[in-house]
Amino acid sequence: MAAAGNIGQAGDPGQAGEAAQAREAAPALRRGVGPVLAPFPGVSRIAVLRGGGLGDLMFALPAIEALAAAYPDAEITLLGAPLHAALLAGRPGPVHRVEVLPFASGIRPGPDDPAAAAAFHAAMRARSFDLAVQVHGGGRNSNPFLLQLGAAHTVGTRTPDAAPLERTIPYIYYQHEVLRALEVAGLAGAVPLTLEPQLEVLPVEEEKAEAYLAPGRDLVTLHPGATDPRRRWPASAFAAVAVRAAADGCRVLVVGDDDGDRRLAEQIVALSLAESGPETDVASVAGQLDIGTLAALLKASTVMVGNDSGPRHLAQAVGTPTVGIYWFGNVINAGAMGRTRHRVHMSWVSACPVCGINVTQVGWTAERCAHDDSFVAAVDAAAVYADVAELRTAPPA
């Protein structure tokens, strides 16, 4: 999130000069999100670097689709996280294969393993990539990592202190991540096809999800988790939505992972049952679903309510209407763009609720206080449920 963190901004005169030289060397043919430059010749193997979580993958999908259209004969390899590999395995789409990244600072969280990183790069160099695309942050760690692939051509984002690639755009924090990745794709000659991630759910996944459905009744799914606790709406607020949805005849399921989400889900269920009685149809499936079944359950949902987190982005990608709970800074980077099927409720907190520090800071010099109190606690549950009720009756797009 945009509160103090290792984010960084670009825009120094030296980098501006480099960008101008790149434009002169490869003049824009047309415009997409930014300039669409001339495609590289002879590209048959493309690597896309995008680690991180589920939402990070969703942000990159439109750019990967654009690259696939610009280079229809090329094989696209995603260098990503284990969860990305699990989600994309056997799934139709522009990614042909996923190579799981090694643990390395700024690339994949975990204890650095230089030997594994060296072996990974050796294996990737043997693949002889023609084009390597960096859509993984500002480039301080990701650009050197990308350059070790030995690709013939490189494009990506760059902060002033990051290693240069062949073609770059400045990394300036406040930009929607989908648009940022599409702007990078434009450096390689790729024109945007869509502004929303799209993911196909497999029939076998839909069959597994059927066990959790109530025929003839709307399903409302809730996801209370978020990597940053400051992005989490209180369990009591989710419970208020759950009680209203159940009273209106919906089945309500709380989803999430097996770590912190399970505890939050159980708390929401307990609060809901305490409010409305043991017959209330609110239950938790947190920690019980593999990623494919989660995708199918979200697709089967009439509406999904969640924080700014991976499952909300996944719900959007499989075509389900969503109501998102956001800190206003995160709306810029990660909010749903359309409002026909998606609604966003924003908190306008600009200072830490405990110590008052400015939480809109970005860059390496930003201060991060020790407090994890929610930035979105004041979002009104009644207003959120009003959108849930409206989206339930909206015609399918």
Buried (B, 14 or more C-beta within 10 A) or exposed (E): BBBBBBBBBBEEEEBEEBBEEBEEEBEBEEEBBBBBBEBBEEBEBBBBBBBBBBBBBBBBBBBBBBBBBBBEEBBBBBBBBEBBBEBBEEBEBBBBEBBBBBBBEBBBEEEBBEEBBEEBBEEBEEBEBBBBBBBBBBBBBBBEBBBBBBBBBBBBBBBBEBBBBBBBBBBBBEBBBBBBBBBBBBBBBBBBBEEBBBBEBBEEBBEBBEEBBEEEEBBBBBBBBBBBEBBBBBBBBBBBBBBBBBEBEBBBBBBBBEEBBBBBBBBBBBBBBEBBEEEBBBBBBBBBBEBBBBBBBBBBBBBBBBBBBBBBBBBBBBBBBBBBBBBBBBBBBBBBEEEEBBBBBBBEBBEBBEEEBEBBBBBBEBEEBEEEEBBBBEBEBEEBBBBBBEBBEEEEE
